[in-house]
Amino acid sequence: MHVIQIENISKTYGEHFSLRNISFSLEKGKIFSLLGPNGAGKTTLVKLMLNLIHQDAGNILINNTEANNKKSRLGVAFIPEKFNFFPFYTAYGVLEFFGTMKGVQADLLKPQIDSALKMLNIDELRNRKLSKMSKGQIQRVGLASILIGDNDLIILDEPFSGLDPIGMRDLKDIIKKLKEDGKTLFINSHILLEMEHLCDEVAILNRGELLFKGPVSEVLAKEKSLDDFFHKLINQDEQGSK
């Protein structure tokens, strides 16, 4: 079953193509990473998937529902690179808000919040306001929100940004656990080593065009690392455009 279907998507800003005729799909239960240099079009594609902006051509289906239909976002969790929320909310209050918005029953919500706080190692912050937290702690609160409710598709934009090594390890463990639970993860990242070890599949964008989409095993059959494969592919594309 395809959780995400990207069909001939193009998006321009003025005369500049941010995305040009992009097509690929993602199966349920996979960990997938969208890779590319700054300005490649990664964030634009995520915004299109979430219907925050609109494509010029093509179609996007989330769980067989068009992305411009609000029903497509049922069961979808998204965390931006920099999580922001009302500073007067406590960690517990943030997760309670997300749970209420997702329609989690009151008797189920508290155990979910308690579990999420412990999994992100921020249980001691449950009653602390965001205004009194570090950037890394706030990011952990945001990441904890993906564990609230029944989310089948989880979209993470640079999720390791702002995390210390312990936080990165905790997040990797959570991502692996979510996959074991049958969840699908779509990750925007530039940390190639982590994506090589975490992901089932990757796609590589450059200058708005899709250069590669396939399993990590295929990448490692061609090059000794995802990093080597990525840089070789990008360099070839840049040289070919000259």
C-alpha positions as CSV (number, residue, x, y, z in Angstrom):
1,M,0.0,0.0,0.0
2,H,1.3,3.4,-1.0
3,V,1.0,6.0,1.9
4,I,2.4,8.8,-0.3
5,Q,2.1,9.2,-4.1
6,I,3.8,12.1,-5.7
7,E,2.7,12.4,-9.4
8,N,4.4,14.8,-11.8
9,I,4.7,17.7,-9.3
10,S,6.1,21.0,-10.4
11,K,6.3,24.2,-8.4
12,T,7.7,27.6,-9.5
13,Y,8.5,30.8,-7.7
14,G,8.5,33.5,-10.3
15,E,10.6,32.1,-13.2
16,H,12.5,29.7,-10.9
17,F,11.6,26.0,-10.7
18,S,11.6,24.8,-7.1
19,L,10.4,21.4,-8.2
20,R,10.3,20.1,-11.7
21,N,8.1,17.1,-12.7
22,I,8.8,15.1,-9.5
23,S,7.2,11.6,-9.2
24,F,7.7,8.8,-6.6
25,S,5.8,6.8,-4.1
26,L,6.4,5.5,-0.6
27,E,5.1,2.3,0.8
28,K,3.5,1.8,4.3
29,G,5.9,0.9,7.1
30,K,9.1,2.3,5.5
31,I,11.6,4.8,6.9
32,F,12.3,7.2,4.0
33,S,14.6,10.2,3.8
34,L,14.5,13.0,1.3
35,L,18.0,14.3,0.7
36,G,19.5,17.3,-1.1
37,P,21.6,20.4,-0.8
38,N,20.1,23.6,0.6
39,G,17.6,25.0,-1.9
40,A,17.1,21.6,-3.6
41,G,13.3,21.7,-3.0
42,K,12.9,19.4,0.0
43,T,11.0,21.8,2.2
44,T,8.8,22.9,-0.7
45,L,7.8,19.3,-1.3
46,V,6.9,18.8,2.4
47,K,4.8,22.0,2.3
48,L,3.0,20.7,-0.7
49,M,2.3,17.4,1.0
50,L,0.8,19.3,4.0
51,N,-1.2,21.6,1.7
52,L,0.5,24.7,3.1
53,I,1.3,25.8,-0.5
54,H,-0.1,24.6,-3.8
55,Q,1.6,23.0,-6.8
56,D,1.5,24.4,-10.3
57,A,1.1,21.0,-11.8
58,G,0.7,17.4,-10.8
59,N,-1.0,15.6,-7.9
60,I,-0.2,14.4,-4.4
61,L,-2.1,11.6,-2.6
62,I,-1.7,10.9,1.1
63,N,-3.3,7.6,2.0
64,N,-5.2,7.7,-1.4
65,T,-6.6,11.1,-0.6
66,E,-5.6,14.3,-2.4
67,A,-3.4,16.5,-0.3
68,N,-5.8,19.5,-0.8
69,N,-8.5,17.5,1.1
70,K,-8.2,18.1,4.8
71,K,-9.0,14.4,5.4
72,S,-5.6,13.6,4.0
73,R,-4.0,14.9,7.2
74,L,-5.9,12.5,9.5
75,G,-3.3,10.3,11.1
76,V,-0.5,12.5,10.0
77,A,2.0,14.1,12.4
78,F,4.5,16.8,11.4
79,I,7.3,18.4,13.2
80,P,9.2,21.3,11.6
81,E,12.9,21.9,12.0
82,K,12.3,24.4,14.7
83,F,9.4,23.6,16.9
84,N,7.5,26.6,18.2
85,F,4.5,26.9,20.5
86,F,3.1,29.4,22.9
87,P,5.9,30.0,25.5
88,F,3.5,30.0,28.5
89,Y,2.6,26.4,27.9
90,T,4.3,23.6,29.9
91,A,5.6,20.5,28.3
92,Y,2.6,18.6,29.6
93,G,0.2,21.3,28.3
94,V,1.7,21.2,24.8
95,L,1.1,17.4,24.6
96,E,-2.3,17.7,26.1
97,F,-3.2,20.3,23.5
98,F,-2.1,18.1,20.6
99,G,-3.9,15.1,22.1
100,T,-7.1,17.1,22.4
101,M,-6.8,18.4,18.9
102,K,-6.4,14.8,17.7
103,G,-9.4,13.7,19.6
104,V,-7.6,11.3,22.0
105,Q,-10.0,10.3,24.8
106,A,-9.3,11.8,28.1
107,D,-8.7,8.5,29.9
108,L,-6.1,7.5,27.2
109,L,-4.4,10.9,26.9
110,K,-2.6,11.1,30.3
111,P,-0.9,7.6,29.8
112,Q,0.2,8.7,26.3
113,I,1.7,11.9,27.6
114,D,3.5,10.2,30.5
115,S,4.9,7.7,28.0
116,A,6.0,10.3,25.5
117,L,7.7,12.4,28.2
118,K,9.6,9.4,29.4
119,M,10.6,8.3,25.9
120,L,12.1,11.7,25.2
121,N,13.8,11.8,28.6
122,I,11.9,15.1,29.5
123,D,9.7,13.8,32.3
124,E,11.3,16.3,34.7
125,L,10.2,19.1,32.4
126,R,6.5,18.2,32.4
127,N,5.5,21.3,34.5
128,R,8.1,23.7,33.1
129,K,7.0,26.4,30.6
130,L,8.6,26.5,27.2
131,S,9.9,30.0,27.9
132,K,12.1,28.4,30.6
133,M,13.6,25.7,28.4
134,S,16.6,25.5,26.1
135,K,16.1,25.1,22.3
136,G,17.1,21.5,22.5
137,Q,14.5,20.8,25.3
138,I,11.8,22.6,23.3
139,Q,12.7,20.4,20.3
140,R,12.3,17.3,22.4
141,V,8.8,18.5,23.5
142,G,7.9,18.9,19.8
143,L,9.2,15.4,19.0
144,A,7.2,14.0,21.9
145,S,4.0,15.2,20.2
146,I,4.4,12.7,17.4
147,L,3.8,10.0,20.0
148,I,0.4,11.4,20.9
149,G,-2.6,10.0,19.1
150,D,-2.7,7.3,16.4
151,N,-0.3,8.7,13.7
152,D,0.3,6.4,10.8
153,L,2.5,8.8,8.8
154,I,5.1,10.9,10.6
155,I,6.9,13.7,8.7
156,L,10.0,15.1,10.3
157,D,11.9,18.1,8.9
158,E,15.5,18.0,10.0
159,P,14.6,16.3,13.3
160,F,18.1,16.0,14.6
161,S,18.6,19.8,14.5
162,G,19.3,21.2,17.9
163,L,19.6,17.8,19.6
164,D,22.7,16.8,21.6
165,P,24.2,13.3,21.1
166,I,22.0,11.8,23.7
167,G,18.9,13.4,22.2
168,M,19.9,12.1,18.7
169,R,20.3,8.6,20.1
170,D,16.9,8.8,21.8
171,L,15.3,10.0,18.6
172,K,16.8,7.2,16.6
173,D,15.5,4.6,19.0
174,I,12.0,6.2,18.8
175,I,12.1,6.2,15.0
176,K,13.0,2.5,15.0
177,K,10.3,1.7,17.5
178,L,7.7,3.6,15.4
179,K,8.7,1.5,12.4
180,E,8.3,-1.7,14.4
181,D,4.8,-0.5,15.2
182,G,4.0,-0.3,11.5
183,K,4.3,3.5,11.1
184,T,5.7,5.2,8.0
185,L,8.3,7.9,8.5
186,F,9.2,10.6,6.0
187,I,12.4,12.4,7.1
188,N,14.0,15.5,5.6
189,S,17.6,15.5,6.6
190,H,21.2,16.4,5.6
191,I,22.8,14.0,8.1
192,L,23.8,11.4,5.6
193,L,25.5,8.9,8.0
194,E,22.4,8.7,10.2
195,M,20.1,8.3,7.2
196,E,22.3,5.5,5.8
197,H,21.8,3.5,9.0
198,L,18.2,4.4,9.7
199,C,16.4,4.4,6.4
200,D,15.0,1.7,4.1
201,E,14.8,4.1,1.1
202,V,16.1,7.5,0.1
203,A,15.5,10.0,-2.6
204,I,17.9,12.7,-3.7
205,L,16.9,16.1,-5.1
206,N,19.1,18.8,-6.7
207,R,17.9,22.0,-8.2
208,G,14.3,20.8,-8.0
209,E,14.9,17.6,-9.9
210,L,14.8,14.0,-8.7
211,L,18.1,12.4,-9.3
212,F,17.6,9.1,-7.5
213,K,14.9,7.2,-5.5
214,G,15.6,3.7,-4.2
215,P,16.6,1.4,-1.3
216,V,19.7,2.2,0.7
217,S,20.9,-1.3,-0.2
218,E,21.0,-0.3,-3.8
219,V,23.1,2.8,-2.9
220,L,25.6,0.7,-0.9
221,A,25.9,-1.8,-3.8
222,K,27.2,1.1,-5.9
223,E,29.3,3.1,-3.4
224,K,30.8,2.4,-0.1
225,S,28.6,4.9,1.7
226,L,25.5,7.1,1.2
227,D,27.7,10.1,1.6
228,D,29.9,9.0,-1.4
229,F,26.9,8.2,-3.5
230,F,25.2,11.5,-2.7
231,H,28.2,13.7,-3.5
232,K,29.1,11.8,-6.7
233,L,25.5,12.2,-7.9
234,I,25.3,15.9,-7.0
235,N,28.6,16.6,-8.6
236,Q,27.7,14.8,-11.8
237,D,24.4,16.8,-12.0
238,E,26.2,20.1,-11.4
239,Q,28.8,19.4,-14.1
240,G,26.1,18.2,-16.5
241,S,24.3,21.5,-16.2
242,K,27.3,23.6,-17.2
